[in-house]
Amino acid sequence: MKYNLCSFLKNIFLVCVLSVLYVTNCFSSQGIIDSSKTIKSQILGNDVHYTVYLPPDYNSSNRTYPIFYFLHGGADGIHTDPYTQGNLQAHLDNLINSGKITPMIVVTPDATRNGSFENNTYYMNDADGQYRYEDMFIKEFMPQIEKNYRVNNLPKFRAIGGLSMGGFGALHYTLKYPGLFKATAALSGAVRTKEEIISMDMNKYNRRYGKAFGLNLVGERRVNNKFYEDFDILNTTSNKLASEGYFYLDCGSKDDFLIGNTLLSLNLRKNKMNYTYIVRDGGHDWSYWTSGFDGMLLFISQKMQDFRFID
């Protein structure tokens, strides 16, 4: 009886030790999320908030990391949404800890107008030049982020993606600035045809595109020079992208943006660009996006996979 009791107590002690080690390991394998950071923008005249994800080993290493800019959606979307609504951190932690993706830094900038939701930026400059979000992102935000964190800032280790409005923003930047990003991912990217822009309800048009193309425009007046310069990604081509860039499109079968995404995929195919187009059952919501996070991250990491051999 004494022997059995001793063995029992030893087993209990061993279980407790292993449990502590397991819990400690779980906590040490979590990435760091910080949504309190800002960069100062001279172009916009205000601070720009952002959320940053640092991989689990960031504070215990001196290495540099690839970077993934992940852009949030429109309407009342903010930079914390992918983490508070979609639990993106759990997807990143699980895939990194299991060795399925390379550790990476993920940054989501705030794309509101200094906290206002009245008119979306759509990640573009305003038609009248008053609020130049695109210039801020390219000329100020990216350089400051890649200076403040240990980023391997070679283009082959830089990717961009987003959902809805953010998906459009990612596509827009990649197509307008060829060679800047190795890979681009759009979940339910807000890709609209000319006909859809022309027929939009005025309130909906003004909130989403009024500042980008001009407020209160009716019909074909919306399809102006600014539209063709910044929004007409369905007809954009680039020889550099055809040889170096990779695109990942994922859109639900019940999504209003299915037509635009399908036409975009056909344009990418026509121009012999490297792309993956996925249509899954679902709509335009967080359930669809979160179920697509793993596929998106695996794609992005695969295009930067040789990073794991660089210190």
N, C-alpha and C positions, 0 to 999 in steps of 0.2 A: 504493500500500500504506500509506504514511504517512497519507494522508487518511482511508482506511478505518479505520485504527486509532484515529485521533483521534475520528472520528465514533462509533466503537464505545464508546470510553471516555466520551464525553459522554453517550451513551445510558445507559450503566451508571450514571453519576453521577445522571442525571435520574431513573432508576428508583429509586435509593436514596433520593433526596430525597423523592420522592412516597410511597415506602413509609413513611418516617419521619413524614411529614405525616399519612398515613392512620392509622398506629398511634396517633399523638398524638390525632387527632380521635376515634378509637374510645374511647380512655381518657377523653377529656374529655366524651364523650356518655353516660357511665355514671352512673346515679344512685348515691346513697350509702345503704348499708345499715348500721344500727347496732343490734345486739341487746344492748347492754350497759346500756341506760338503765333507770331505775326511777322510779316516783313513790311518794311516801310516802302511805300511806292510814291516816287516823285511824279510819275505819270498820272496816277489816279488822284493824288493828293490825299490819300488816306492809307491807314494800315490794312493789310490783307491777312486775314486769319487763315489758318490751315491746320489740318490734322496730319500727323506723321506717325507711321508705324516703323519701328526699328526692330530688326530680327532678334531672336533670343540671344544670340552670341555677340551682339553689337558692343556691349560694354566690357566684354571679356576678351576682345580681340583688337588688333590694330589694322585689320584688313580693310579694303574698300569693298563696296557693294554695288551691284547694279541697281538702277532706280526705275520705279514704275509710278508714273503720274496717273492717278485714277480720279477722273472728273465726275462730280455728282450731277444729279438731275436738276430739271428746271422747276417751274411753278414755285412752290415754297421749299424746294430742296436746299440743304446746307451741307457744309463740308464734313459734318459728323455723321451724316446719314448712313454711309456704308458700314459704319461700325455700330451705331445704335439701332438701326433698322435692319441691317443685313448681317450683322455679326461677322464682318469680314476678317477680324482678327483671328477668330477661331479657325477659319479656313486657312489663313496664312500659317498659323502656328502648327496646325495638324499636318499640312503638306510639307512644311520645312522640317519638322521633327521626324517625319517618316522618310525623309530623304527624297521625296518625290519632286520637289522644286528647290532651286537654289535659294539661299537666304537673300532677301532683297529689301531695300527701303521703299516704302510706299507713301506717297504724299498726295493729299487731296486738298486743293486750294478752295477757298470760299469764292463762289462765282456770283454772289449777290452784288447789288449796288450799295456797298457799305452797309449791308444789313437790310436793305429794302427789297421787297418782293414785287413791287408794282410793275416793273418792266424787267424781263429776263435779259441777261447779257448775251446768252447763247455763245459765250466765250469769244465774241467778236468785238471789234471796235464799233462804236456808234457811227451812224451815217454822218452826223454833224460834227464828229470828232470830240465831243464833250467828255465821253467816258470811253477810254481806249483800253479795254480789258485785254484784248489780244496782245497789244504792244507790251502791256505790263507783264503778261505771262512769259512771253518770249525774251524780252529784254531785261526784266528785273527779277521776276519770280524764280525762274529756272536757274539763272546764275547765282542768286543768293542761296537757294536751297543746296546747290551742288558745292557751294563754298562752305556752308555751315555744317554739313554732314559729310561723312567719309564715303563719298560717291565716286565710283569709277565713271567719269563723265565722257568716256568715249561713246560715240553714237551706238556702237554695237552692244553696249550694255545699258541702253536707255530705251524704255518702252512707255507707251501712253495708252490709256483706255478710259472707258467711262460708260455710264448707263443713261439712256434716254438723251436729254440735252447734252450730257457729258459725253455720250457716245458720238454725237455729232461733232462736239468740240474736238475730240481726239482725232476723228477722221479729217476734219478741217485743217488742223495743225499739221498732220502728217502729209496731206496732199499739197498744202501750201508751202511747206518747208521740207522738201524732200531731202533725205539723208540725215535728218535730225533724230529720228527714232528708228530703232531696229524693228520693232513690232508694234502693232496697233490693234486694240480690241474694242469692239462696240457691242454692248449688250442692249438690245432694243434701241439702237441708235435712232435719234430723231431725224430721219432722212425723209423729207417731203418732196414731192414732185412740184413742178411749176403750177400745175392745175390745182393741186391741194392748197398751195399758198394763195392762189388767186381766189379760191372759193371759201376761204376761212371766214368765220364770223369776225366782225370788226373788233370786238373786245378781246377775243382770243388772239387775233393777229397782233393787236397793239401790245398785249402783254408779252408775247413771245418774240415778235420780230419788229415791232414798231420802232424801237430805237435803232435797230440794225439797218433797216431799209428805209425808214421814214414813217412817222406816225400818221394814222388816219388815211392811209392810201387805199384806194379802191381798185379792185380788179387787176388788170394787167399793169397798172402803175406800180404795183408791188414788185413786179419782175423787172427791176431796173438795173443800172450798171452795178450797184452795190450787191444786188442779188447774184449777178453773174460772177462778180469778183470773189465773193466770199462763200456763197451758199450752194452754188451749182456743182456739188461734188459728184453728181451723177454723170457728168461729162468731163471730169478732170482726168488727165493722164500724165504720166511722168516716166521717162525712160529709166531714170535713176531708181524709182520705186519698183519698176518691173524687175530689176536685177537685184535689189538689195532689201526692199521692204516686205514685211509679212502682215497680212490682214486677217483678223478673226471677227466674223460677224455672227451674232446669235440673236435670233428674233422669234418671238412666239407666233404660233399659227393663228392666234386670235388678236394679235397686236395690230393697231391701226397703222403702224410703220412697216408692216410686212411688205407692202408694194414697193416702198422706197428702198428697203434693204435688198429685196430681190433684184430690183433694177440695178442697184449698185453692184451686187455680186456679178451680174451679167456684164457690166462695164469693166469690172476687174478682170473677168475672164476674157473679154474681147481684147483687152490690152495686155494679156499674158502676164498679169501680176500674180504674185504668190498669195493665195487667199484660202481661207476655210469658211464655209457658210453653213450654219446649222439652223434648222427650223425645228423647234420642239413644241409640244402641246402646251399652250399657256397664253397668258395675256401680258399686259403692261403693268407689272406689280412686283412687290418685293419677293413674293414667293417664287416668281419666275427668275428674278435676278440672283437671289441667293442660291438657287439650284444650279445656276450657271457659273458661279464663282470658281469652283474647282477646275472646270474645263478651261476657263479663261486663264487662270493662273498657270496651269500646266502648259498651255500654249505659249504664254509669255516666257516662262522659264526655259522651255525647250529652245526657244530662239536665242537665249542667252546662256545656254548650257555650258559652253566652254569657259565661262567665268569661273567655275568651281576649281579650275586648275591654275588660277592666277591669284597671287597674294599681294 
